[in-house]
Amino acid sequence: MAATAAEGGCELRVLGTWSSPWVIRVRVALGLKGLTYDYAEEDLTNKSDLLLKSNPVHGKVPVLIHAGRPVCESLVILEYLDEAWPGTGPPLLPSDPYDRATARFWAAYVNDNFFPAFRALFKSLTEEQRAEAFESAVPKVETLDWAFRECSKGKAFFGGDAVGIVDVALGSHLVWIRVVDEVGGTNLLDGARFPALAAWAERFMAVDTVRKVMPDAGKVLEQYKGFRAKWIAAAGSA
């Protein structure tokens, strides 16, 4: 039986933005845990008092509010969900201490190594910028392809038979990777070059819980085109 947000007198609320990969992480994890929650869409150009009060240090989403207490940063929230509801849904982190440390390492790698490289590709406006950013991002993907083969041990996900924290950490970026590829004519998760990781991406996107919260690629594409139009205009006026 799925737990509810109100069990034990507690309630869950997520402050987020619809297309944020960091927010997608939290919503996927809540779905995997079978936890119900209220979702509040934030306008980051006019942040709510609740967001600023809940995350006074960074003023960013996502924020998980549990029984009135805020938890910030997506990977921290994922671990919090695992610890606060240990018997609910599949665990996001393995039980073995070494395997847990390994999973934390690769989730951090996604944040600290992969994402900055992908962000440069995301922000590239010229062919030269795109080519340079793509060349810098490919080795990070190559490392993740190797990590998948090591962590999965021949199974479907980084977490083995079930989706784990590394799957959620990387998988939350997949819709954006596909949109950036479409606009730039790139193929970051090239199935010919990275067959294991490309196949994992298809499996992850097909998970029912993921499909329910992953934003529509067409809407993300339109948002990305809007971002690029503003960046190009700003670059032209500089």
C-alpha positions, 0 to 999 in steps of 0.5 A: 500500500502506498504511503500518503503525505499525511500519514502520522500527521505529516504532509509533503509539499514540493516547491519547483518549476515544471522543467527543472531537472533538479525538481524532476529528480524529487518528483520521480523519487516521490513517485517511486516511493509512492508518496503523495504530495502537494506541488507548487509551481514557482516563478523564479523571476518573482520568488514566493515568500515561502520559497525565500523563507524555505531556502534563504541561502540559495533561494532555489528549487527544489524544496521539499517541505515535510511537516513544515520543515524544508529540505533543500538540494535535490540529492539531499532530498533524495537521501532524505526520502530514503531515510524518512521512509525506509520501508516505503517503495524501493530504496534509492540507495543500496544497503551495502556501505561500499555500494552506497558510497559508490552510488553517492560518488556517481550521483555527485559526478553527475552534478559536479562533472557531467552537468557543467560540461552539458551546461556549456553545450546547452548555452552554446550559441555558435557552431564553434561554441557548440563543437568545443562544448560537445568535445568537452562533454563527450569524455564525461559521457564516456565515463558515465557509460563505463560507470553504468557497466560497472554499477549495473553489473549487467542489469537494467539500471545503475541501481541494478534491477531497480531505479536508484539514486544515480539513475534519478540523478542522470535521468532527470537531464534526459529530456533536456539532452534530447532537446539540446541535441535536436536544436544543435544537431548533436547526439550526446548519448550516441547509441553507436558510441555508448550503446549501454548508456543509450539503452539505459536512457530508453529504459529509464524514460519508459519507467511508468513513474518517470513518464508521469512526471517528465515534462513534455519534450515539445514544451521543453523545446519551446522553452529552450528556443525562448531561452536561446532567443534571449541569449542571442539578443543579449549577445547582439546588444553587448 
